[in-house]
Amino acid sequence: MAEDGEGARERIQKLLVTGDNRLKQGVSPEKARESYEQALEAAREAGLEESVRPLVELRLADLDRLARGD
């Protein structure tokens, strides 16, 4: 079971990094948002939502600020 949890953590981390990279590379912010939301869903499914949600919320807030031009 530890491998399942570890695999979920790796998948979540990859999704967060993918979203970050999409922003850095100038890809549509919606694509980054999609990656972040997938990370949160994966965390929810793995029972890790409480630890991942703050990370995702920070990134989504940054996306909202970018969209507003702050």
All heavy atoms as TSV, in Angstrom:
chain	resi	resn	atom	element	x	y	z
A	1	MET	N	N	0.820	-1.202	0.000
A	1	MET	CA	C	0.000	0.000	0.000
A	1	MET	C	C	0.860	1.261	0.000
A	1	MET	O	O	0.476	2.276	-0.554
A	1	MET	CB	C	-0.942	-0.017	1.195
A	1	MET	CG	C	-1.915	1.130	1.198
A	1	MET	SD	S	-3.449	0.565	1.913
A	1	MET	CE	C	-4.474	1.924	1.517
A	2	ALA	N	N	2.032	1.193	0.587
A	2	ALA	CA	C	2.913	2.352	0.604
A	2	ALA	C	C	3.265	2.779	-0.817
A	2	ALA	O	O	3.391	3.952	-1.099
A	2	ALA	CB	C	4.171	2.055	1.397
A	3	GLU	N	N	3.425	1.806	-1.707
A	3	GLU	CA	C	3.736	2.138	-3.097
A	3	GLU	C	C	2.583	2.884	-3.740
A	3	GLU	O	O	2.797	3.796	-4.522
A	3	GLU	CB	C	4.058	0.871	-3.880
A	3	GLU	CG	C	5.393	0.280	-3.508
A	3	GLU	CD	C	5.734	-0.939	-4.328
A	3	GLU	OE1	O	4.989	-1.266	-5.263
A	3	GLU	OE2	O	6.740	-1.562	-4.018
A	4	ASP	N	N	1.354	2.506	-3.415
A	4	ASP	CA	C	0.209	3.219	-3.971
A	4	ASP	C	C	0.232	4.680	-3.542
A	4	ASP	O	O	0.037	5.570	-4.363
A	4	ASP	CB	C	-1.105	2.567	-3.527
A	4	ASP	CG	C	-1.324	1.210	-4.178
A	4	ASP	OD1	O	-0.712	0.953	-5.232
A	4	ASP	OD2	O	-2.096	0.421	-3.622
A	5	GLY	N	N	0.489	4.913	-2.268
A	5	GLY	CA	C	0.563	6.283	-1.761
A	5	GLY	C	C	1.714	7.036	-2.385
A	5	GLY	O	O	1.592	8.203	-2.746
A	6	GLU	N	N	2.845	6.340	-2.520
A	6	GLU	CA	C	4.008	6.972	-3.139
A	6	GLU	C	C	3.739	7.283	-4.607
A	6	GLU	O	O	4.097	8.338	-5.105
A	6	GLU	CB	C	5.239	6.064	-2.998
A	6	GLU	CG	C	6.532	6.743	-3.348
A	6	GLU	CD	C	6.842	7.950	-2.472
A	6	GLU	OE1	O	6.497	7.942	-1.274
A	6	GLU	OE2	O	7.428	8.898	-3.001
A	7	GLY	N	N	3.091	6.365	-5.290
A	7	GLY	CA	C	2.748	6.589	-6.696
A	7	GLY	C	C	1.814	7.776	-6.851
A	7	GLY	O	O	1.965	8.573	-7.777
A	8	ALA	N	N	0.853	7.888	-5.942
A	8	ALA	CA	C	-0.076	9.021	-5.982
A	8	ALA	C	C	0.675	10.323	-5.748
A	8	ALA	O	O	0.438	11.318	-6.431
A	8	ALA	CB	C	-1.170	8.840	-4.941
A	9	ARG	N	N	1.589	10.311	-4.789
A	9	ARG	CA	C	2.373	11.522	-4.512
A	9	ARG	C	C	3.188	11.930	-5.738
A	9	ARG	O	O	3.273	13.119	-6.061
A	9	ARG	CB	C	3.303	11.294	-3.321
A	9	ARG	CG	C	2.601	11.353	-1.993
A	9	ARG	CD	C	3.582	11.182	-0.835
A	9	ARG	NE	N	2.922	11.264	0.442
A	9	ARG	CZ	C	2.294	10.263	1.037
A	9	ARG	NH1	N	2.240	9.093	0.451
A	9	ARG	NH2	N	1.701	10.433	2.193
A	10	GLU	N	N	3.789	10.957	-6.399
A	10	GLU	CA	C	4.576	11.260	-7.601
A	10	GLU	C	C	3.686	11.842	-8.694
A	10	GLU	O	O	4.066	12.804	-9.360
A	10	GLU	CB	C	5.275	10.003	-8.116
A	10	GLU	CG	C	6.440	9.583	-7.266
A	10	GLU	CD	C	7.115	8.323	-7.779
A	10	GLU	OE1	O	6.981	8.000	-8.976
A	10	GLU	OE2	O	7.778	7.656	-6.973
A	11	ARG	N	N	2.511	11.266	-8.880
A	11	ARG	CA	C	1.588	11.757	-9.906
A	11	ARG	C	C	1.151	13.188	-9.598
A	11	ARG	O	O	1.122	14.047	-10.481
A	11	ARG	CB	C	0.370	10.837	-9.997
A	11	ARG	CG	C	-0.625	11.274	-11.042
A	11	ARG	CD	C	-1.647	10.186	-11.330
A	11	ARG	NE	N	-2.537	10.625	-12.372
A	11	ARG	CZ	C	-3.754	11.129	-12.166
A	11	ARG	NH1	N	-4.233	11.205	-10.944
A	11	ARG	NH2	N	-4.502	11.529	-13.168
A	12	ILE	N	N	0.835	13.444	-8.336
A	12	ILE	CA	C	0.421	14.786	-7.917
A	12	ILE	C	C	1.554	15.779	-8.157
A	12	ILE	O	O	1.342	16.856	-8.711
A	12	ILE	CB	C	-0.006	14.780	-6.431
A	12	ILE	CG1	C	-1.294	13.958	-6.275
A	12	ILE	CG2	C	-0.165	16.189	-5.898
A	12	ILE	CD1	C	-1.576	13.519	-4.849
A	13	GLN	N	N	2.764	15.392	-7.762
A	13	GLN	CA	C	3.911	16.273	-7.947
A	13	GLN	C	C	4.129	16.565	-9.432
A	13	GLN	O	O	4.382	17.707	-9.816
A	13	GLN	CB	C	5.160	15.655	-7.340
A	13	GLN	CG	C	6.369	16.553	-7.431
A	13	GLN	CD	C	7.589	15.950	-6.772
A	13	GLN	OE1	O	7.617	14.784	-6.421
A	13	GLN	NE2	N	8.613	16.758	-6.612
A	14	LYS	N	N	4.025	15.543	-10.267
A	14	LYS	CA	C	4.207	15.741	-11.708
A	14	LYS	C	C	3.162	16.690	-12.274
A	14	LYS	O	O	3.465	17.541	-13.116
A	14	LYS	CB	C	4.162	14.401	-12.447
A	14	LYS	CG	C	5.417	13.592	-12.275
A	14	LYS	CD	C	5.333	12.281	-13.013
A	14	LYS	CE	C	6.569	11.433	-12.738
A	14	LYS	NZ	N	6.517	10.133	-13.402
A	15	LEU	N	N	1.918	16.564	-11.809
A	15	LEU	CA	C	0.856	17.456	-12.289
A	15	LEU	C	C	1.109	18.899	-11.862
A	15	LEU	O	O	0.896	19.838	-12.650
A	15	LEU	CB	C	-0.510	16.968	-11.794
A	15	LEU	CG	C	-1.041	15.723	-12.496
A	15	LEU	CD1	C	-2.176	15.105	-11.698
A	15	LEU	CD2	C	-1.488	16.055	-13.907
A	16	LEU	N	N	1.564	19.090	-10.629
A	16	LEU	CA	C	1.870	20.451	-10.166
A	16	LEU	C	C	3.021	21.046	-10.970
A	16	LEU	O	O	2.956	22.209	-11.399
A	16	LEU	CB	C	2.219	20.437	-8.670
A	16	LEU	CG	C	1.066	20.123	-7.719
A	16	LEU	CD1	C	1.583	19.975	-6.298
A	16	LEU	CD2	C	-0.030	21.160	-7.801
A	17	VAL	N	N	4.060	20.262	-11.190
A	17	VAL	CA	C	5.208	20.748	-11.961
A	17	VAL	C	C	4.801	21.021	-13.406
A	17	VAL	O	O	5.228	22.015	-14.006
A	17	VAL	CB	C	6.381	19.746	-11.875
A	17	VAL	CG1	C	7.487	20.095	-12.863
A	17	VAL	CG2	C	6.934	19.701	-10.462
A	18	THR	N	N	3.953	20.171	-13.962
A	18	THR	CA	C	3.469	20.390	-15.333
A	18	THR	C	C	2.742	21.730	-15.423
A	18	THR	O	O	2.967	22.511	-16.350
A	18	THR	CB	C	2.542	19.243	-15.774
A	18	THR	OG1	O	3.300	18.032	-15.810
A	18	THR	CG2	C	1.946	19.501	-17.147
A	19	GLY	N	N	1.875	21.998	-14.464
A	19	GLY	CA	C	1.171	23.283	-14.452
A	19	GLY	C	C	2.131	24.448	-14.343
A	19	GLY	O	O	2.008	25.441	-15.066
A	20	ASP	N	N	3.113	24.321	-13.455
A	20	ASP	CA	C	4.109	25.388	-13.291
A	20	ASP	C	C	4.877	25.607	-14.598
A	20	ASP	O	O	5.101	26.746	-15.021
A	20	ASP	CB	C	5.096	25.035	-12.178
A	20	ASP	CG	C	4.451	25.011	-10.794
A	20	ASP	OD1	O	3.309	25.496	-10.643
A	20	ASP	OD2	O	5.093	24.490	-9.871
A	21	ASN	N	N	5.288	24.512	-15.212
A	21	ASN	CA	C	6.054	24.615	-16.462
A	21	ASN	C	C	5.224	25.224	-17.586
A	21	ASN	O	O	5.741	25.983	-18.405
A	21	ASN	CB	C	6.593	23.246	-16.878
A	21	ASN	CG	C	7.735	22.804	-16.002
A	21	ASN	OD1	O	8.383	23.606	-15.340
A	21	ASN	ND2	N	7.993	21.509	-15.987
A	22	ARG	N	N	3.951	24.880	-17.618
A	22	ARG	CA	C	3.081	25.454	-18.648
A	22	ARG	C	C	3.037	26.972	-18.516
A	22	ARG	O	O	3.068	27.697	-19.511
A	22	ARG	CB	C	1.679	24.858	-18.559
A	22	ARG	CG	C	1.611	23.454	-19.101
A	22	ARG	CD	C	0.243	22.846	-18.930
A	22	ARG	NE	N	0.127	21.652	-19.759
A	22	ARG	CZ	C	-0.870	20.799	-19.697
A	22	ARG	NH1	N	-1.873	20.996	-18.848
A	22	ARG	NH2	N	-0.893	19.743	-20.481
A	23	LEU	N	N	2.968	27.455	-17.290
A	23	LEU	CA	C	2.958	28.909	-17.084
A	23	LEU	C	C	4.278	29.531	-17.516
A	23	LEU	O	O	4.301	30.554	-18.195
A	23	LEU	CB	C	2.707	29.230	-15.613
A	23	LEU	CG	C	1.266	29.131	-15.147
A	23	LEU	CD1	C	1.180	29.462	-13.669
A	23	LEU	CD2	C	0.369	30.048	-15.946
A	24	LYS	N	N	5.376	28.908	-17.106
A	24	LYS	CA	C	6.700	29.442	-17.450
A	24	LYS	C	C	6.918	29.467	-18.956
A	24	LYS	O	O	7.602	30.346	-19.474
A	24	LYS	CB	C	7.794	28.603	-16.790
A	24	LYS	CG	C	7.878	28.788	-15.306
A	24	LYS	CD	C	8.930	27.866	-14.712
A	24	LYS	CE	C	8.853	27.866	-13.211
A	24	LYS	NZ	N	9.715	26.840	-12.623
A	25	GLN	N	N	6.357	28.493	-19.654
A	25	GLN	CA	C	6.551	28.386	-21.090
A	25	GLN	C	C	5.535	29.216	-21.883
A	25	GLN	O	O	5.556	29.204	-23.111
A	25	GLN	CB	C	6.472	26.915	-21.522
A	25	GLN	CG	C	7.598	26.075	-20.958
A	25	GLN	CD	C	7.359	24.587	-21.106
A	25	GLN	OE1	O	6.339	24.157	-21.627
A	25	GLN	NE2	N	8.298	23.800	-20.622
A	26	GLY	N	N	4.644	29.896	-21.184
A	26	GLY	CA	C	3.690	30.753	-21.860
A	26	GLY	C	C	2.503	30.025	-22.472
A	26	GLY	O	O	1.809	30.569	-23.319
A	27	VAL	N	N	2.278	28.792	-22.024
A	27	VAL	CA	C	1.117	28.040	-22.495
A	27	VAL	C	C	-0.118	28.660	-21.851
A	27	VAL	O	O	-0.041	29.344	-20.830
A	27	VAL	CB	C	1.266	26.545	-22.111
A	27	VAL	CG1	C	0.045	25.733	-22.506
A	27	VAL	CG2	C	2.507	25.958	-22.759
A	28	SER	N	N	-1.260	28.439	-22.429
A	28	SER	CA	C	-2.511	28.968	-21.911
A	28	SER	C	C	-2.653	28.727	-20.405
A	28	SER	O	O	-2.466	27.608	-19.939
A	28	SER	CB	C	-3.677	28.295	-22.643
A	28	SER	OG	O	-4.876	28.473	-21.925
A	29	PRO	N	N	-3.004	29.781	-19.654
A	29	PRO	CA	C	-3.236	29.596	-18.220
A	29	PRO	C	C	-4.314	28.550	-17.923
A	29	PRO	O	O	-4.279	27.902	-16.887
A	29	PRO	CB	C	-3.676	30.986	-17.752
A	29	PRO	CG	C	-3.070	31.921	-18.740
A	29	PRO	CD	C	-3.086	31.187	-20.046
A	30	GLU	N	N	-5.241	28.371	-18.841
A	30	GLU	CA	C	-6.273	27.358	-18.637
A	30	GLU	C	C	-5.672	25.951	-18.603
A	30	GLU	O	O	-6.154	25.079	-17.894
A	30	GLU	CB	C	-7.365	27.459	-19.695
A	30	GLU	CG	C	-8.389	28.523	-19.394
A	30	GLU	CD	C	-8.988	28.406	-17.999
A	30	GLU	OE1	O	-9.467	27.316	-17.619
A	30	GLU	OE2	O	-8.960	29.405	-17.268
A	31	LYS	N	N	-4.630	25.728	-19.393
A	31	LYS	CA	C	-3.951	24.426	-19.378
A	31	LYS	C	C	-3.250	24.220	-18.038
A	31	LYS	O	O	-3.250	23.112	-17.493
A	31	LYS	CB	C	-2.935	24.329	-20.525
A	31	LYS	CG	C	-3.572	24.220	-21.879
A	31	LYS	CD	C	-4.190	22.870	-22.053
A	31	LYS	CE	C	-4.635	22.654	-23.481
A	31	LYS	NZ	N	-5.300	21.390	-23.657
A	32	ALA	N	N	-2.658	25.269	-17.499
A	32	ALA	CA	C	-2.024	25.177	-16.189
A	32	ALA	C	C	-3.083	24.885	-15.125
A	32	ALA	O	O	-2.905	24.010	-14.273
A	32	ALA	CB	C	-1.273	26.464	-15.861
A	33	ARG	N	N	-4.201	25.605	-15.210
A	33	ARG	CA	C	-5.301	25.387	-14.252
A	33	ARG	C	C	-5.770	23.942	-14.309
A	33	ARG	O	O	-6.027	23.312	-13.283
A	33	ARG	CB	C	-6.457	26.338	-14.555
A	33	ARG	CG	C	-7.652	26.173	-13.631
A	33	ARG	CD	C	-8.762	27.148	-13.962
A	33	ARG	NE	N	-8.337	28.529	-13.849
A	33	ARG	CZ	C	-8.297	29.211	-12.694
A	33	ARG	NH1	N	-8.669	28.618	-11.581
A	33	ARG	NH2	N	-7.904	30.467	-12.685
A	34	GLU	N	N	-5.859	23.400	-15.516
A	34	GLU	CA	C	-6.292	22.017	-15.697
A	34	GLU	C	C	-5.344	21.057	-14.963
A	34	GLU	O	O	-5.788	20.135	-14.280
A	34	GLU	CB	C	-6.300	21.717	-17.198
A	34	GLU	CG	C	-6.885	20.405	-17.598
A	34	GLU	CD	C	-6.900	20.280	-19.117
A	34	GLU	OE1	O	-7.624	21.044	-19.775
A	34	GLU	OE2	O	-6.158	19.415	-19.627
A	35	SER	N	N	-4.046	21.284	-15.073
A	35	SER	CA	C	-3.063	20.441	-14.393
A	35	SER	C	C	-3.222	20.539	-12.878
A	35	SER	O	O	-3.172	19.529	-12.170
A	35	SER	CB	C	-1.635	20.834	-14.780
A	35	SER	OG	O	-1.406	20.565	-16.134
A	36	TYR	N	N	-3.401	21.766	-12.375
A	36	TYR	CA	C	-3.557	21.957	-10.938
A	36	TYR	C	C	-4.823	21.271	-10.423
A	36	TYR	O	O	-4.812	20.635	-9.363
A	36	TYR	CB	C	-3.597	23.443	-10.585
A	36	TYR	CG	C	-2.332	24.194	-10.925
A	36	TYR	CD1	C	-2.380	25.519	-11.317
A	36	TYR	CD2	C	-1.084	23.582	-10.869
A	36	TYR	CE1	C	-1.227	26.219	-11.631
A	36	TYR	CE2	C	0.072	24.269	-11.188
A	36	TYR	CZ	C	-0.005	25.592	-11.563
A	36	TYR	OH	O	1.132	26.286	-11.866
A	37	GLU	N	N	-5.907	21.382	-11.171
A	37	GLU	CA	C	-7.153	20.757	-10.753
A	37	GLU	C	C	-7.051	19.228	-10.803
A	37	GLU	O	O	-7.607	18.534	-9.951
A	37	GLU	CB	C	-8.311	21.277	-11.590
A	37	GLU	CG	C	-8.625	22.730	-11.245
A	37	GLU	CD	C	-9.663	23.369	-12.135
A	37	GLU	OE1	O	-10.061	22.774	-13.162
A	37	GLU	OE2	O	-10.083	24.499	-11.802
A	38	GLN	N	N	-6.307	18.704	-11.775
A	38	GLN	CA	C	-6.079	17.261	-11.844
A	38	GLN	C	C	-5.251	16.802	-10.643
A	38	GLN	O	O	-5.492	15.731	-10.091
A	38	GLN	CB	C	-5.365	16.879	-13.140
A	38	GLN	CG	C	-6.242	16.972	-14.360
A	38	GLN	CD	C	-5.467	16.733	-15.643
A	38	GLN	OE1	O	-4.248	16.631	-15.646
A	38	GLN	NE2	N	-6.179	16.661	-16.752
A	39	ALA	N	N	-4.286	17.614	-10.237
A	39	ALA	CA	C	-3.476	17.288	-9.063
A	39	ALA	C	C	-4.352	17.227	-7.820
A	39	ALA	O	O	-4.212	16.309	-6.995
A	39	ALA	CB	C	-2.360	18.314	-8.881
A	40	LEU	N	N	-5.255	18.176	-7.685
A	40	LEU	CA	C	-6.146	18.185	-6.525
A	40	LEU	C	C	-7.071	16.976	-6.540
A	40	LEU	O	O	-7.297	16.344	-5.501
A	40	LEU	CB	C	-6.956	19.483	-6.479
A	40	LEU	CG	C	-7.788	19.696	-5.232
A	40	LEU	CD1	C	-6.934	19.659	-3.976
A	40	LEU	CD2	C	-8.527	21.021	-5.329
A	41	GLU	N	N	-7.577	16.618	-7.692
A	41	GLU	CA	C	-8.445	15.441	-7.806
A	41	GLU	C	C	-7.677	14.168	-7.455
A	41	GLU	O	O	-8.184	13.306	-6.737
A	41	GLU	CB	C	-9.029	15.345	-9.213
A	41	GLU	CG	C	-9.933	14.155	-9.421
A	41	GLU	CD	C	-11.154	14.144	-8.508
A	41	GLU	OE1	O	-11.626	15.211	-8.103
A	41	GLU	OE2	O	-11.641	13.029	-8.193
A	42	ALA	N	N	-6.449	14.054	-7.932
A	42	ALA	CA	C	-5.620	12.896	-7.611
A	42	ALA	C	C	-5.357	12.834	-6.107
A	42	ALA	O	O	-5.377	11.753	-5.508
A	42	ALA	CB	C	-4.308	12.944	-8.386
A	43	ALA	N	N	-5.135	13.988	-5.502
A	43	ALA	CA	C	-4.907	14.044	-4.058
A	43	ALA	C	C	-6.162	13.617	-3.305
A	43	ALA	O	O	-6.092	12.883	-2.319
A	43	ALA	CB	C	-4.503	15.453	-3.649
A	44	ARG	N	N	-7.299	14.065	-3.780
A	44	ARG	CA	C	-8.570	13.701	-3.153
A	44	ARG	C	C	-8.755	12.185	-3.193
A	44	ARG	O	O	-9.095	11.568	-2.184
A	44	ARG	CB	C	-9.712	14.413	-3.886
A	44	ARG	CG	C	-11.042	14.348	-3.196
A	44	ARG	CD	C	-12.081	15.205	-3.923
A	44	ARG	NE	N	-11.736	16.622	-3.846
A	44	ARG	CZ	C	-11.614	17.428	-4.892
A	44	ARG	NH1	N	-11.813	16.986	-6.110
A	44	ARG	NH2	N	-11.290	18.697	-4.741
A	45	GLU	N	N	-8.486	11.594	-4.346
A	45	GLU	CA	C	-8.648	10.151	-4.517
A	45	GLU	C	C	-7.690	9.358	-3.644
A	45	GLU	O	O	-8.011	8.258	-3.199
A	45	GLU	CB	C	-8.450	9.768	-5.981
A	45	GLU	CG	C	-9.564	10.270	-6.883
A	45	GLU	CD	C	-9.263	10.079	-8.364
A	45	GLU	OE1	O	-8.195	9.516	-8.717
A	45	GLU	OE2	O	-10.101	10.502	-9.177
A	46	ALA	N	N	-6.513	9.930	-3.380
A	46	ALA	CA	C	-5.494	9.234	-2.583
A	46	ALA	C	C	-5.584	9.563	-1.095
A	46	ALA	O	O	-4.776	9.083	-0.301
A	46	ALA	CB	C	-4.108	9.593	-3.108
A	47	GLY	N	N	-6.553	10.400	-0.724
A	47	GLY	CA	C	-6.685	10.777	0.676
A	47	GLY	C	C	-5.631	11.786	1.120
A	47	GLY	O	O	-5.334	11.889	2.303
A	48	LEU	N	N	-5.083	12.530	0.191
A	48	LEU	CA	C	-4.028	13.501	0.489
A	48	LEU	C	C	-4.481	14.943	0.284
A	48	LEU	O	O	-3.660	15.855	0.265
A	48	LEU	CB	C	-2.804	13.228	-0.408
A	48	LEU	CG	C	-2.177	11.853	-0.281
A	48	LEU	CD1	C	-1.170	11.621	-1.386
A	48	LEU	CD2	C	-1.530	11.699	1.083
A	49	GLU	N	N	-5.768	15.135	0.135
A	49	GLU	CA	C	-6.282	16.460	-0.218
A	49	GLU	C	C	-5.863	17.541	0.776
A	49	GLU	O	O	-5.511	18.652	0.374
A	49	GLU	CB	C	-7.802	16.413	-0.323
A	49	GLU	CG	C	-8.396	17.731	-0.758
A	49	GLU	CD	C	-9.904	17.678	-0.955
A	49	GLU	OE1	O	-10.516	16.640	-0.658
A	49	GLU	OE2	O	-10.449	18.682	-1.408
A	50	GLU	N	N	-5.876	17.225	2.063
A	50	GLU	CA	C	-5.561	18.240	3.079
A	50	GLU	C	C	-4.153	18.803	2.913
A	50	GLU	O	O	-3.929	19.984	3.147
A	50	GLU	CB	C	-5.730	17.669	4.486
A	50	GLU	CG	C	-7.172	17.381	4.852
A	50	GLU	CD	C	-8.061	18.623	4.786
A	50	GLU	OE1	O	-7.643	19.684	5.297
A	50	GLU	OE2	O	-9.163	18.528	4.224
A	51	SER	N	N	-3.210	17.970	2.500
A	51	SER	CA	C	-1.840	18.454	2.354
A	51	SER	C	C	-1.595	19.114	0.995
A	51	SER	O	O	-0.709	19.954	0.866
A	51	SER	CB	C	-0.832	17.319	2.578
A	51	SER	OG	O	-1.033	16.290	1.637
A	52	VAL	N	N	-2.376	18.764	0.001
A	52	VAL	CA	C	-2.152	19.282	-1.351
A	52	VAL	C	C	-2.992	20.530	-1.635
A	52	VAL	O	O	-2.553	21.422	-2.352
A	52	VAL	CB	C	-2.439	18.176	-2.395
A	52	VAL	CG1	C	-2.357	18.714	-3.812
A	52	VAL	CG2	C	-1.472	17.020	-2.215
A	53	ARG	N	N	-4.169	20.602	-1.042
A	53	ARG	CA	C	-5.081	21.721	-1.330
A	53	ARG	C	C	-4.422	23.093	-1.170
A	53	ARG	O	O	-4.563	23.947	-2.058
A	53	ARG	CB	C	-6.342	21.636	-0.468
A	53	ARG	CG	C	-7.303	22.795	-0.722
A	53	ARG	CD	C	-8.605	22.658	0.030
A	53	ARG	NE	N	-9.465	21.643	-0.540
A	53	ARG	CZ	C	-10.156	21.782	-1.668
A	53	ARG	NH1	N	-10.067	22.882	-2.361
A	53	ARG	NH2	N	-10.918	20.816	-2.101
A	54	PRO	N	N	-3.656	23.361	-0.082
A	54	PRO	CA	C	-3.043	24.695	0.040
A	54	PRO	C	C	-2.094	25.016	-1.117
A	54	PRO	O	O	-2.041	26.162	-1.572
A	54	PRO	CB	C	-2.277	24.623	1.369
A	54	PRO	CG	C	-2.960	23.542	2.137
A	54	PRO	CD	C	-3.439	22.542	1.114
A	55	LEU	N	N	-1.364	24.025	-1.596
A	55	LEU	CA	C	-0.447	24.240	-2.723
A	55	LEU	C	C	-1.220	24.601	-3.982
A	55	LEU	O	O	-0.833	25.508	-4.725
A	55	LEU	CB	C	0.374	22.977	-2.977
A	55	LEU	CG	C	1.242	22.475	-1.827
A	55	LEU	CD1	C	1.854	21.128	-2.181
A	55	LEU	CD2	C	2.319	23.488	-1.507
A	56	VAL	N	N	-2.307	23.892	-4.210
A	56	VAL	CA	C	-3.119	24.138	-5.404
A	56	VAL	C	C	-3.816	25.492	-5.292
A	56	VAL	O	O	-3.858	26.254	-6.259
A	56	VAL	CB	C	-4.133	22.991	-5.626
A	56	VAL	CG1	C	-5.101	23.331	-6.752
A	56	VAL	CG2	C	-3.396	21.688	-5.937
A	57	GLU	N	N	-4.328	25.802	-4.117
A	57	GLU	CA	C	-5.028	27.072	-3.946
A	57	GLU	C	C	-4.103	28.267	-4.196
A	57	GLU	O	O	-4.523	29.259	-4.786
A	57	GLU	CB	C	-5.663	27.152	-2.559
A	57	GLU	CG	C	-6.888	26.260	-2.441
A	57	GLU	CD	C	-7.531	26.277	-1.071
A	57	GLU	OE1	O	-6.901	26.764	-0.102
A	57	GLU	OE2	O	-8.671	25.787	-0.966
A	58	LEU	N	N	-2.846	28.163	-3.755
A	58	LEU	CA	C	-1.883	29.238	-4.025
A	58	LEU	C	C	-1.677	29.422	-5.523
A	58	LEU	O	O	-1.657	30.545	-6.028
A	58	LEU	CB	C	-0.535	28.916	-3.374
A	58	LEU	CG	C	-0.411	29.175	-1.891
A	58	LEU	CD1	C	0.916	28.647	-1.373
A	58	LEU	CD2	C	-0.539	30.655	-1.598
A	59	ARG	N	N	-1.533	28.316	-6.224
A	59	ARG	CA	C	-1.308	28.390	-7.668
A	59	ARG	C	C	-2.537	28.940	-8.392
A	59	ARG	O	O	-2.407	29.752	-9.303
A	59	ARG	CB	C	-0.933	27.009	-8.206
A	59	ARG	CG	C	0.497	26.619	-7.845
A	59	ARG	CD	C	0.740	25.145	-8.086
A	59	ARG	NE	N	2.142	24.794	-8.049
A	59	ARG	CZ	C	2.805	24.481	-6.956
A	59	ARG	NH1	N	2.203	24.510	-5.782
A	59	ARG	NH2	N	4.079	24.150	-7.034
A	60	LEU	N	N	-3.716	28.517	-7.976
A	60	LEU	CA	C	-4.937	29.021	-8.612
A	60	LEU	C	C	-5.108	30.517	-8.334
A	60	LEU	O	O	-5.541	31.270	-9.214
A	60	LEU	CB	C	-6.156	28.227	-8.128
A	60	LEU	CG	C	-6.211	26.756	-8.571
A	60	LEU	CD1	C	-7.411	26.065	-7.947
A	60	LEU	CD2	C	-6.231	26.626	-10.085
A	61	ALA	N	N	-4.760	30.952	-7.132
A	61	ALA	CA	C	-4.835	32.378	-6.809
A	61	ALA	C	C	-3.866	33.164	-7.686
A	61	ALA	O	O	-4.186	34.260	-8.158
A	61	ALA	CB	C	-4.538	32.602	-5.330
A	62	ASP	N	N	-2.679	32.609	-7.920
A	62	ASP	CA	C	-1.714	33.268	-8.809
A	62	ASP	C	C	-2.279	33.379	-10.223
A	62	ASP	O	O	-2.109	34.400	-10.885
A	62	ASP	CB	C	-0.383	32.508	-8.840
A	62	ASP	CG	C	0.421	32.696	-7.566
A	62	ASP	OD1	O	0.121	33.628	-6.785
A	62	ASP	OD2	O	1.356	31.899	-7.350
A	63	LEU	N	N	-2.921	32.322	-10.683
A	63	LEU	CA	C	-3.539	32.359	-12.019
A	63	LEU	C	C	-4.600	33.446	-12.099
A	63	LEU	O	O	-4.690	34.178	-13.083
A	63	LEU	CB	C	-4.176	31.011	-12.362
A	63	LEU	CG	C	-3.240	29.897	-12.782
A	63	LEU	CD1	C	-4.030	28.607	-13.003
A	63	LEU	CD2	C	-2.474	30.252	-14.032
A	64	ASP	N	N	-5.403	33.557	-11.043
A	64	ASP	CA	C	-6.449	34.596	-11.012
A	64	ASP	C	C	-5.833	35.991	-11.053
A	64	ASP	O	O	-6.329	36.879	-11.744
A	64	ASP	CB	C	-7.327	34.428	-9.780
A	64	ASP	CG	C	-8.210	33.189	-9.836
A	64	ASP	OD1	O	-8.383	32.640	-10.957
A	64	ASP	OD2	O	-8.698	32.759	-8.782
A	65	ARG	N	N	-4.721	36.183	-10.308
A	65	ARG	CA	C	-4.041	37.484	-10.334
A	65	ARG	C	C	-3.497	37.782	-11.720
A	65	ARG	O	O	-3.606	38.909	-12.196
A	65	ARG	CB	C	-2.910	37.500	-9.298
A	65	ARG	CG	C	-3.374	37.854	-7.901
A	65	ARG	CD	C	-2.223	38.189	-6.992
A	65	ARG	NE	N	-1.374	37.021	-6.718
A	65	ARG	CZ	C	-1.635	36.102	-5.796
A	65	ARG	NH1	N	-2.719	36.208	-5.060
A	65	ARG	NH2	N	-0.826	35.103	-5.606
A	66	LEU	N	N	-2.920	36.774	-12.374
A	66	LEU	CA	C	-2.416	36.968	-13.731
A	66	LEU	C	C	-3.539	37.357	-14.686
A	66	LEU	O	O	-3.374	38.237	-15.533
A	66	LEU	CB	C	-1.742	35.694	-14.230
A	66	LEU	CG	C	-0.364	35.376	-13.686
A	66	LEU	CD1	C	0.074	33.996	-14.121
A	66	LEU	CD2	C	0.638	36.420	-14.139
A	67	ALA	N	N	-4.676	36.706	-14.527
A	67	ALA	CA	C	-5.817	36.972	-15.417
A	67	ALA	C	C	-6.321	38.413	-15.229
A	67	ALA	O	O	-6.767	39.033	-16.201
A	67	ALA	CB	C	-6.928	35.969	-15.148
A	68	ARG	N	N	-6.248	38.902	-13.992
A	68	ARG	CA	C	-6.707	40.267	-13.727
A	68	ARG	C	C	-5.645	41.307	-14.076
A	68	ARG	O	O	-5.949	42.492	-14.135
A	68	ARG	CB	C	-7.065	40.415	-12.234
A	68	ARG	CG	C	-8.338	39.700	-11.843
A	68	ARG	CD	C	-8.771	40.110	-10.434
A	68	ARG	NE	N	-7.705	40.133	-9.468
A	68	ARG	CZ	C	-7.421	39.152	-8.605
A	68	ARG	NH1	N	-8.115	38.051	-8.616
A	68	ARG	NH2	N	-6.434	39.281	-7.755
A	69	GLY	N	N	-4.411	40.855	-14.242
A	69	GLY	CA	C	-3.333	41.775	-14.560
A	69	GLY	C	C	-2.771	42.492	-13.351
A	69	GLY	O	O	-2.178	43.550	-13.482
A	70	ASP	N	N	-2.958	41.912	-12.182
A	70	ASP	CA	C	-2.414	42.528	-10.942
A	70	ASP	C	C	-0.904	42.454	-10.920
A	70	ASP	O	O	-0.282	41.564	-11.365
A	70	ASP	CB	C	-2.947	41.802	-9.693
A	70	ASP	CG	C	-4.433	42.091	-9.482
A	70	ASP	OD1	O	-4.987	42.876	-10.254
A	70	ASP	OD2	O	-5.009	41.506	-8.565
